Amino acid sequence: MNNFLKISVSLFALTLFYSCSDSNTIQTKLEVDGGQIEGMAKGSLKQYLGIPYAAPPVGELRWSPPQPLNPWSGVKDASVNSKICHQPKQPTEFYDRGPDQSTMSEDCLTLNVWTRADTAEANLPVMVWMHGGALVWGSGSEYKGEELTKRDVILVTVNYRLGPFGFFAHQELSDENNGYSGNQGFRDQIAALEWVQANISNFGGNPENVTIFGESAGSWSVNVLQASPLSQGLFHKVIGQSGARLLPLTHLTTAADYSDSALEHGLNLAQIISDKKNTSLDDLRDIPAEEIINKVEQDPVYSTTFDTLTIIDGEVLPEAISAIFAKGKQANTPVLIGSTADEATTFDPKMLAPEFAQSLKYSELITTSINQMIPKVDKKIFDYYPINNEEIAKESWINFTTDVMFTAPMQDWGNLMSTVDSQAYLYIWDHHPKVNGTTKFKAFHAAEVPYVFGGMDMFDIDLTEEDIVLSNNMMDIWTNFAKTGNPSLPGVFTWPPFNSSSQKYVSIGVVIKEKQNLRSEKVSLINEGYNRSRIDF
């Protein structure tokens, strides 16, 4: 080889090296707000775990709104999950993932990013998942991105403060924060979305095409985020799975006939965790986190009271979510919303509290539930949930709990989207997975989640070919909505928009098909009853 050829080959190799080492190529080590992180790669998939998005809310920052990141020196290891936020034990083994206190920390405001983008210019749609768990349990690390990211999206999963750390109102906190307190967990979610806007392009994501999605309390969360003026512009599409906060809400300073004020609830919680009345905020901040969790675990009322956690605080939520939507003040973004057909089968009180199984009567339980949850409902509601005998009453309790907590609010959400020009798309998920050899739970609460993520290990589902096909269809629907704002699958089916006049929705199961009028008479009675109780001030 002559010298000229040698030089030419060397120059070509050098050029190739620099082009392959271009700064826009996404490496496992990259820069984000706060400093450098190093994730890990599995083939084309790169995952970055436990990335801080706000300062640790510890010490004097316990219960404060999320604060700006503390920069770190060196390279932060992003190959392993961070500790999860402190939370009590779950009351049901069916949903319990079994974390213990050693896996928990108050320093938990982190998120995870899963991407297959090669360069920062990939500009892929971004899907940000808010986990469920009644705002008391769960973590972002339970949800993986291997399968969804095969469909040209980036997945972000978020940890946010929970229970007594994430939803606590107190007068001294309000004094510190311009008159506002409570809703700390929602503020964390907003801070995470701000981090996504500032950093996701480094992972190949498009900050102008962000979908927020979640199930159960995660769906409550995205409903709140769509309503909150603090999160406007931080996302562009919403997927809500089994949950909305359109019921009458607790107010920060004012009691209603259905709830004490949030400040009063905060005083009760302060007494639970301190064993004293009128404990100062400084003293409350000195109580070890583990001790707080132990105290709330021992309190049966706190462990089962979730509706008071979301409050009208004046800032995150300046008024009731229903009022914000009715005035067209919500984010004008497309929504894909729905629930499962048999949500409450896994909430059976005889399964959750077998020690009371002998004395519990479903006929009394459903009557009490209706009278307490929607006291101003038209009494013909009982015609739809009969109690002729205990077997019928049990079925009625499951059906009523499913409808009042999930079916009705999701349709209310769809109806309230009429105040903006973005479309709403409604679904009912009606597949009966076999769990530990049985389909007795039917289409239970959260049953669709493993199908959305392509991870069937979540409930030990006995996989069939039908399950795999359904999961692939759902991942296609969810990611197509994230890309286009429309869940239709070209060449497969066209999804009709939902509105109060057409009442069209899609039933998702082994067969996916268009239907109309989802339990409409029962749903109308429930939502009318809620509207009579609501105080929107």
Residue pairs with C-beta under 8 A, 6 or more apart in sequence:
1 9
22 119
24 119
24 120
24 121
25 118
25 119
26 46
26 115
26 117
26 118
26 119
26 120
26 202
26 203
26 204
28 38
28 39
28 40
28 41
28 46
28 48
29 36
29 37
29 38
29 39
29 75
30 36
30 37
30 48
30 202
30 203
31 202
32 51
32 199
32 202
33 53
33 69
33 195
33 198
33 199
34 52
34 69
34 70
34 71
34 72
34 76
35 71
35 72
35 73
35 74
35 75
35 76
36 74
36 75
36 76
37 48
37 51
37 75
37 76
37 77
37 78
38 75
38 76
38 77
38 78
38 79
39 46
39 47
39 48
39 49
39 78
39 79
39 113
40 46
40 47
40 78
40 79
41 47
42 146
44 116
45 114
45 115
45 116
45 145
45 146
45 149
46 114
46 115
46 116
46 203
47 79
47 112
47 113
47 114
47 115
47 145
48 78
48 112
48 113
48 114
48 203
49 78
49 79
49 80
49 81
49 82
49 110
49 112
49 141
50 77
50 78
50 80
50 81
50 82
50 110
50 112
51 76
51 78
51 110
51 111
51 112
51 113
52 69
52 70
52 76
52 82
52 109
52 110
53 66
53 69
53 109
53 110
53 111
53 158
53 191
53 192
53 194
53 195
54 66
54 67
54 68
54 69
54 109
54 188
54 191
54 192
54 195
55 61
55 66
55 67
55 68
55 69
55 70
55 109
56 70
56 106
56 107
56 109
57 63
57 64
57 66
57 67
57 106
57 107
57 109
57 161
57 165
57 184
58 106
58 107
59 285
60 285
61 67
62 106
62 165
62 284
62 285
63 165
63 168
63 170
63 173
63 181
63 184
63 281
63 285
64 173
64 176
64 177
64 184
65 177
65 184
65 187
66 109
66 184
66 187
66 188
66 191
81 112
81 141
82 105
82 107
82 108
82 110
82 141
82 159
83 103
83 104
83 105
83 107
83 108
84 99
84 103
84 104
84 105
84 108
84 139
84 141
84 159
85 104
85 105
85 106
85 108
85 139
85 159
85 160
85 161
85 162
85 165
85 166
86 101
86 104
86 105
86 106
86 108
86 162
86 163
86 165
86 289
86 290
86 292
86 293
87 99
87 104
87 133
87 136
87 137
87 138
87 162
87 163
87 293
88 136
88 137
88 163
88 293
88 296
88 297
88 303
89 96
89 297
90 96
90 97
90 133
90 137
91 303
91 304
91 352
92 346
92 351
92 352
94 346
94 351
95 133
95 137
95 346
95 446
97 142
99 139
101 290
101 293
104 289
104 293
105 289
106 165
106 289
108 159
108 161
109 159
109 160
109 161
109 188
109 191
109 192
110 140
110 159
111 140
111 156
111 157
111 158
111 159
111 192
111 195
112 140
112 141
112 145
112 156
112 157
113 154
113 155
113 156
113 200
113 203
114 144
114 145
114 146
114 148
114 149
114 154
114 155
114 156
114 157
115 124
115 145
115 149
115 154
115 155
115 203
115 204
115 205
116 149
116 150
116 152
117 124
117 154
117 203
117 204
117 205
118 204
119 204
120 201
120 202
120 203
120 204
121 204
122 204
122 205
123 201
123 204
123 205
123 206
123 209
124 152
124 153
124 154
124 204
124 205
124 206
125 152
125 153
125 154
125 205
125 206
125 209
125 210
125 211
125 479
125 482
125 483
126 153
126 154
126 156
126 196
126 200
126 205
126 206
126 207
126 209
126 210
126 211
126 482
127 148
127 153
127 154
127 155
127 156
127 210
127 211
127 213
127 478
127 479
127 482
128 156
128 157
128 158
128 192
128 193
128 196
128 210
128 211
128 212
128 213
128 235
129 140
129 143
129 155
129 156
129 157
129 158
129 213
129 214
129 218
130 158
130 160
130 189
130 212
130 213
130 214
130 217
130 218
130 221
130 222
130 225
131 138
131 139
131 140
131 142
131 143
131 157
131 158
131 214
131 215
131 217
131 218
132 138
132 214
132 215
132 216
132 217
132 218
132 219
132 243
132 446
132 449
133 162
133 216
133 217
134 216
134 217
134 306
135 162
135 163
135 166
135 167
135 185
135 217
135 220
135 221
135 306
135 309
135 310
136 162
136 163
136 217
136 303
136 306
136 309
137 162
137 163
138 162
138 217
139 159
140 157
140 158
140 159
141 157
141 159
142 458
143 155
143 157
143 449
143 453
143 455
144 453
144 455
145 155
145 157
145 453
146 454
146 455
147 453
147 454
147 455
147 471
147 475
148 155
148 452
148 453
148 454
148 475
148 478
148 479
149 155
151 475
151 476
151 479
152 479
152 483
153 479
153 482
153 483
154 200
154 203
154 204
154 205
156 192
156 196
156 200
158 188
158 189
158 192
159 188
160 166
160 185
160 186
160 188
160 189
160 192
160 221
161 167
161 184
161 185
161 188
162 185
163 293
163 296
163 309
164 269
164 273
164 292
164 293
164 296
164 302
165 184
165 289
165 292
166 184
166 185
166 188
166 309
167 182
167 183
167 184
167 185
167 309
167 310
167 311
168 181
168 182
168 184
168 266
168 269
169 181
169 182
169 252
169 262
169 263
169 265
169 266
169 311
169 313
170 181
170 263
170 266
170 267
170 270
170 281
170 284
171 181
171 263
171 266
172 280
172 281
173 181
173 182
173 281
174 180
174 181
174 252
174 263
176 281
178 315
179 314
180 252
180 313
180 314
180 315
180 316
181 252
181 262
181 263
181 266
181 313
182 252
182 262
182 266
182 311
182 313
183 310
183 311
183 313
183 316
183 317
185 221
186 221
186 224
186 225
186 228
186 310
186 316
187 230
187 316
189 221
189 225
189 231
190 225
190 228
190 230
190 231
190 234
190 316
193 210
193 212
193 225
193 231
193 234
193 235
194 234
196 205
196 207
196 210
196 234
197 207
197 210
197 234
198 207
200 206
200 207
200 210
201 207
208 236
209 236
209 237
209 482
209 483
210 234
210 235
210 236
210 237
211 235
211 236
211 237
211 238
211 239
211 481
211 482
212 222
212 225
212 235
212 237
212 238
212 239
213 222
213 238
213 239
213 240
213 241
213 478
214 220
214 221
214 222
214 239
214 240
214 241
214 243
215 241
215 242
215 243
215 446
215 448
215 449
215 452
216 241
216 242
216 243
216 445
216 446
217 243
217 306
218 241
218 243
219 240
219 241
219 242
219 243
219 244
219 337
220 243
220 244
220 245
220 310
222 238
222 239
222 240
223 238
223 240
223 243
223 244
223 245
223 246
223 321
223 413
224 245
224 310
224 316
224 317
224 321
225 231
225 234
225 235
225 238
225 331
226 238
226 330
226 331
226 333
226 335
227 317
227 321
227 324
227 325
227 329
227 330
227 331
228 316
228 317
229 318
229 329
230 315
230 316
231 331
232 331
235 331
235 333
236 333
236 485
237 333
237 334
237 335
237 336
237 481
237 482
237 485
238 331
238 333
238 334
238 335
238 336
238 337
239 335
239 336
239 337
239 478
239 481
239 482
240 335
240 336
240 337
240 338
240 410
240 413
241 337
241 338
241 339
241 448
241 449
241 452
242 338
242 339
242 340
242 343
242 406
242 410
242 445
242 446
243 339
243 405
243 406
243 409
243 410
244 321
244 337
244 409
244 410
244 412
244 413
245 310
245 321
245 409
246 321
246 322
246 325
246 409
246 412
246 413
246 416
246 530
247 307
247 409
247 530
247 534
248 256
248 258
248 259
248 320
248 530
248 533
248 534
248 535
249 259
249 310
249 311
249 312
249 317
249 320
249 321
250 256
250 259
250 260
250 261
250 262
250 265
250 307
250 308
250 310
250 311
250 312
251 259
251 261
251 262
251 311
251 312
251 535
251 537
252 261
252 262
252 263
252 311
252 312
252 313
252 314
253 261
253 262
253 263
254 261
254 537
255 261
255 264
256 535
257 533
258 375
258 533
259 265
259 307
259 308
260 308
262 308
262 311
262 313
265 308
267 277
267 278
269 296
269 302
270 279
270 284
271 277
271 279
272 295
272 296
272 299
272 302
273 284
273 287
273 291
273 292
273 295
273 296
274 283
274 284
274 287
275 295
296 302
296 303
297 303
310 317
311 317
312 318
312 319
312 320
317 324
318 324
319 536
319 537
320 534
320 535
320 536
322 412
322 416
322 531
322 534
322 536
323 536
324 330
325 413
325 416
325 417
325 419
326 416
326 419
327 419
328 419
328 420
330 416
330 419
330 420
332 420
332 421
332 422
333 422
333 485
334 422
334 423
334 424
334 425
334 481
334 485
334 486
335 413
335 414
335 417
335 422
335 423
335 424
335 425
336 425
336 427
336 477
336 478
336 481
336 487
337 410
337 413
337 414
337 424
337 425
337 426
337 427
338 410
338 426
338 427
338 428
338 429
338 505
338 508
339 402
339 406
339 407
339 410
339 428
339 429
340 406
340 428
340 429
340 430
340 443
340 444
340 445
340 446
340 447
340 448
341 402
341 428
341 429
341 430
341 442
341 443
342 398
342 402
342 441
342 442
342 443
342 444
343 401
343 402
343 405
343 406
343 407
343 443
343 444
343 445
344 397
344 398
344 399
344 401
344 402
344 405
344 445
345 398
345 440
345 441
345 442
345 444
345 445
346 441
346 444
346 445
347 398
347 401
347 445
348 394
348 398
349 356
349 360
349 365
350 356
350 357
350 360
353 360
361 390
361 393
362 387
362 390
362 393
362 394
362 396
362 397
363 387
363 389
363 390
363 393
365 393
365 397
366 385
366 387
366 393
366 396
366 397
366 400
367 382
367 387
369 397
369 400
369 401
369 404
370 377
370 381
370 382
370 385
370 400
373 404
374 381
374 404
374 526
374 529
374 530
374 533
375 529
375 533
376 529
376 532
376 533
377 525
377 526
377 528
377 529
377 532
378 525
378 528
378 529
380 525
381 522
381 525
381 526
381 529
384 521
384 522
384 525
385 396
385 397
385 399
385 400
386 392
386 393
386 396
387 393
387 396
403 519
403 522
403 523
403 526
404 526
406 445
407 428
407 518
407 519
407 522
407 523
408 522
408 523
408 526
408 527
408 530
409 527
410 426
411 426
411 498
411 518
411 520
411 523
411 527
412 527
412 530
413 424
414 424
414 426
414 498
414 499
414 500
415 499
415 500
417 423
417 424
417 499
418 499
418 500
422 485
423 485
423 486
423 497
424 497
424 498
424 499
425 481
425 486
425 487
425 495
425 496
425 497
425 498
425 506
426 498
426 504
426 505
426 506
426 518
427 505
427 506
427 507
427 508
428 505
428 506
428 507
428 508
428 515
428 518
429 443
429 447
429 448
429 508
429 509
430 443
430 507
430 508
430 509
431 443
431 447
431 448
431 451
431 470
431 508
431 509
431 510
432 439
432 441
432 442
432 443
433 439
433 447
433 459
433 461
433 462
433 467
434 461
434 462
434 464
435 441
435 459
435 460
435 461
435 462
436 460
436 462
437 462
441 447
446 459
447 459
448 474
448 508
449 458
450 456
450 457
450 458
450 459
450 461
450 471
451 467
451 470
451 471
451 474
451 475
452 471
452 474
452 475
452 478
453 475
454 471
454 472
454 475
456 463
456 467
456 471
461 467
466 510
469 510
470 508
470 509
470 510
473 489
473 492
473 508
473 512
474 508
476 489
477 487
477 489
477 508
478 487
480 486
480 487
480 488
480 489
481 487
486 495
487 495
487 506
488 494
488 495
492 512
493 506
493 512
493 513
493 514
495 506
495 514
496 502
496 504
496 506
496 514
497 504
498 504
498 505
502 516
503 516
503 517
503 518
503 520
504 514
504 515
504 516
505 514
505 515
505 516
505 518
506 512
506 513
506 514
506 515
507 513
507 514
507 515
